[in-house]
């Protein structure tokens, strides 16, 4: 098992490229099931979660290939033979997003058997809204032996009002509705850029979707879709993480391929801390002061401040001037990085779903343990600022969502390396 060792104290300088978006790639790969033939996806990040999704598709009978050499960011998915419409427990338990095959399978093949994903470290995240949406389109749903079984000879358009905003729920039902008979209206939808990106891909395949990126999406079903060739948008969470890396080290970094309109809430908060952020050369430049100012933040659904950036911002606030209040409204258990930051000298008090962070003059390197994907990023960021050596264990969490983060940071001047634990 690998770990990352960071020696802090170096301001980051230079340029760094943002990889393709994990949270866009996963549903887009699942959408390949909706058409016969070979789909080609470009700018696909080389991540553990992407590998898991490709394995899920392979177990069903799809042909998958990641190209090598200069085209190593290209994945091909071929749906050309018989498909076994089942996603087994041993894969779904490692990645909740595997449930995204449910909608495409029942829409295209009339049945699906997908393991229930269960909970995860940061919260329960049930799939009841996915099932509610499929039922509204005419699917028969049964739960047996830990699996969801969905059947429908032909899905039919309907109206789905999600009880809570759900990104994967919106995506799953949207993929099911593109082959349903008639019109489907989805209300109270997630508005994330990744939802828009999936709709963009589906429309390139021949779907008729309007309103993605707003709270109401309208879908007119079609008889069949065709394969697609598509380049996936840049990862806004990786971009935000790299921007915070510049901020926490007092650096000056050009984050290339960062999309400003996808990062408005993050940019706003970083500017409040005293950072200068400007758009240039196809990216965002972050110039940071030696000490940032404290800011308050509450995570909310897009376009609000993303929960996936909460841990990274908290890492920055540990060395800010003043006291910040960080409220987490999306997941009930997303402060697991706090005890690890305490080990580095941070002053953080948890009060329910709120963290009160009093900035300290310095952090000290320490052995710490990653507990989830974004928590692992926050510990690496804190290590960039800390005096001495920080060892981050269990970085398989990091590899689920960041493509060789240590290499990108090292290119910017960080003293960071990956070693065998």
N, C-alpha and C positions, 0 to 999 in steps of 0.2 A: 504494500500500500504506500503510495507516494505522500510526501508532505512538502510544503513550501517554506523556505527559509528566507526571511527578509531582514536586511540591516537598514534601518531607517536613517533619515536625516538628509536625503538628497532631493532637492527641488527637481521635479520632472521638467524636461525641455524637449521640444521637437515635434514631430508629426506621428500620428498613429491612425491606422485604418480600422473602421468598425466592420465587423463581420455581419453576415445575414442574420435576420431575426429568428431566433429559436421559436418564439411563440407564433410566428407566421408560418415557419417551415412545417411544423407538426400537422396542423389541420390541412395545409396544402398537399402534403404527401398523402394524407388519408383521402383527399378528394380524387386522387388518381383512380380509386375504385369505381368512380362514377362513369368511366368511359373505357371502351375497348381500345387497345393499342398502347403505344409507348409514349409516356409524357416525360419531358426533360425539364429539370429544375436547376437553375443556376444561382450562384451566390448562396448555396446551402452551407450552413456552418458545420464544422466537423466536431460534433458534440455527442456525448453519451446518449442523450435523449433522442437525437436524430437516428443514431444507430439502433436504438430500441424500436422506434417506429418502423424503420426498414425491416427489422426482424419480424415485427408483427405482420407486415405485409407479405413477407416471404413465407411465413407459416400458413398463410391463406392460399398460397399458390402464385403470388405475383413474382415476376422477375425484377430484381433490384440490382443496381450497380452504381457505385461511386467511382467516377473516373479518376485517373491519376495524372501526375505531372502538372502541367500548367492548368489543366481543367479539373483539379482536385476539388473544386467547389461545385462540381456538376453531379447531380444524381439523376438516374433514369429509373422509372418505374413502369414495367410492362404488365398490362392486364390482358393476357392473350390465351389463357387456358381455363380449365375449370377452377373456380374459387371456392374454398372452404370458408364459409362466413362465420368464423369463430376467432376470438381473441382470447388466448388462454391466460389463466391466473398468473403463471410464472413470469409473464412479460408485463401484464397490466399492473401487477403489484409493484414493479420497479418504476413505473411512470404512469401517472393518472391520465395523461393526455391520450393514452391508447384508446380510451373510451370514444375518441373522435371517429373511430371507424363504424360506430353503431348506426349513425344516420345514413351514410353512404351505402352500407350493406343492406339495410332493410329497404331502402329506396330502389336499389338496383337489382338486388337478388331476391327480394321478398322475405328474407329472414336474416336474423343475426343472433349470435350467441356470444356475449361479451362478459368477461368477468367483472364483477363489481369492484371498483377501484379501492373502496375503503377510505380510511382517513389518511392523514399524513402529518408530518411533524408540526407544520404551521397551522393546522386546523382541519376541521371535518370535511368541508367542501363536498356535500352530497350531490348526486346527479338527479335529484327528483325533478328539476326543471327540464332536463333533457327528456325524461320519460313523459312528463306532462305534455311537452310539445309533440312528441311522436304519437301519443295517444290522440291528440287533437287532429292529427293528420290521418287517423284511422288505423294505426298499428295496434295489434293486440300485444300487451306486455305481460310477461310472467317472470317471477323471480324464483329460481330454483337452484339449490346447492351453491349459492354464492354467485350465480350467473344471472344476467339479464337476458331474457329471450324475447325477441321482437319479431312479429310476423305480420305481413300485409300483402295480399295479392296485388293491390294497387293503392298506393297512398293517394289521398285526396286533399286538396287545398282546404285550409281552415284558418281560423284566427287563434293566435297564441299570445296571451298576455303573461309575460314572465312575472312571477311573484317577486323575484329579486333579480337584479342585474347580474347576468352570468355570461362570461366571455365564451367558454367552451360550450355552454348550453345554446347560446345564440348561433354559434358556428355549426354545431351538430344538427340542429333543427333546420337551419338554412340549407345545409347540404342535402338533407332529406327532402326538403320542399322543392328543390330544383327539378326533380323528376315526378313530383306529385301531379295529379290531374287537377287543373284549375289554378285559382289564385290563392296564395297564402299571405297573410298579414301577420308579421311578428311585432309585438308591442313591448315597450320597456326593454329594448335591446341594449346590449353592450355597444359602446361607441369607439372602442379602441382601434388604432390604425391597423392592427392585425386582422380585425373583422372586416374592415374595408379591403384589405389586401386579399383575403379569401374570396370576397365577392368579386373582386377584379379578375381573379383567376377563373372563377366559375363562369363569369360572363365571357371570358376569352374562350372557354370550352363550349359556349353556346347557350348558357343559362340566361334568364331574363330577370335580373335583380335590380331593384332601385331602392335608394335610401340608406344603403350601408354607410355607417359613420354617423347616423342619426338614431333616434330612439325608436323609429318605426321603419321596418324593412318590408317591402312588397316584392313578392316572387310569383311570377307566372310560370307554371310548370311547362316543361318541354318533354318531347318523347325520348330524346337521346342527346348525349353530349359527345364531344370529340376530345382526343388528347391535346395537350397544351405544351408550349415551350415558354417558360416564364422565369425571370430573374427576381428573386425574393428581396424585399426591401431591407434596409439596414436595421440592426437591432438597437432600438431606442434605449433599452435598459443597459446594454453594454456601453453605448455612447454616454449615458448619464453617469455610469460608474467611472469611466475614464475621465470625465469632466470633474468628478469629485476627487479623483486621484490627483489631478492637477491642483485642485483647490487645497487639499489637505497638506500638500508638500510645499505650498507657496510657489508653484511652478508656472510655466508658460507653455501651453500645449495646444496644437491644432488637432482637433478630433475630426478626421476626414470621414466624409459620408454621413455624418450626423445630420438629421433632418430637423431644422428648427421648429417647424409646426408640430412635430411629434413630441417635442420636449419643452413646451412653453411653460408648464408649471415648474419644471426642474430649473430652467433658465431663470425664471423669476426668483426662485428661492436662492440660487447661487449669487444672483446680482444683489439680493438683500444682504448677503454675507460680506459684500465688498468686492467680489470678483467682477472683473470686466469680461464680458462675453460678446464677441462680435462674429458675424457671419462672414466667411471669406474662403475662397478657393475650394468651394464644394464641401465646406465643413464649418465647424464652430471653433473659434480660438478662445481659450480660457486663460486669463492672466489673473493670478491670485495674489493677495497681500500676504505678508508673513504671518499675520494672525487674522482670522476671519471673525466677523461679528456673529452673534447667536441669532437664530431665527426660530419661530414657531411653525409647526406644520401639522396638518391633519391629512391622513391618506383617505382618498375617495376614489370612486370610479372615474375613468377618463371622461372629460379632460382635466380632472383634478390631479393632485399629486399622487403618483403611483405607489402602491404598497410595495412593489418590487424595488423601489429606491429608498424605502424607509431606513433600512439597516445601514446603507452607505451614508445617508445624510447624518444619521446618528453618530457614525464614526467621525465625521467631520465636526459635529457639534461638541465632541469630547474635548477638542482643543480650541474651541471658539472663545471669544471674549464675552462673558455674561452667561445667562441661563436660558436654555431653550426648553420648550414644551412640545413633545412629539406624541401625537395621538394616532392610534392605529384603529381604523374603523372597518377594515375589510376582514382580517383574520384574527381569531381569538387568541392565538398563541405564537405571536410573531416577535417576541422580545427575547428569544433564547440566546441571542448573541450578547445580551447584557452581562451575564456572569463572566463571560470570556473577556469582554472589554474591562470589567472590574479588575481582572488579573493584570491588565496592562496599566492600571492606575486611573481609569475613568471614574468620574463621580456621577452616577446615574441612580435615580430612585424610581421604582415602578409603583404606580398607583392605578391599579386596574388596567385599563387599556391605554394608559398614558405614561410616558416616561419623562421625567424631569432631569435634564442634563445640565450640570454645572461644568463649564469649561475649565480645564486644568492647564497649567503652563507646559507640562510635558507628559508624554506617555512613556512607559518603559517596556522594552521588549520582554516577552514571556512565552512559554509554551501554551498554546491555545488550541481549541478543538472546534472545527466547523460542525454546525448542527443542521444546516440546510443551505440551499443554494445562495441566497442573497446574504445570509449571515456570514458565509465563508468569504464573500467579497468584502464585507465590512471589516473583517479581521485582517485581510491583506492590506486594505487601505490604512487601517490604524498602524500596521507594521511599517508602512512607508514613512510614517511620521515619528514613530517611537524611537527612543534612544536605545541602542543595543540591538540584540537579535531577537526576532519573533519567529517562532516555529508554528505553522498552521497545519494541524493534522486533519485527517479525514477529508482531503480535498477532492475526493470523488464527487462530493456535492458541487464543488466549483466547476468541475468538468462537465456537469450536466448542462450548464448554461453559458459558459465562457470558453471561447476557442483560444487555448494557449495564452491565457491572460498574462502569465509570468513573462512570456517572450515579448509581448507588447509593452509591458512596463519596463523590461530591461532595455528595450530599444530607446526608451525615453530617459534612460540614465539611472533607473532604479537598481539597487544591489539586491537582486532577488533570483532565486534558483529553486528548481524542483529536484528533490532527492528521494531515494527509496527510504521509507521509514524503517 
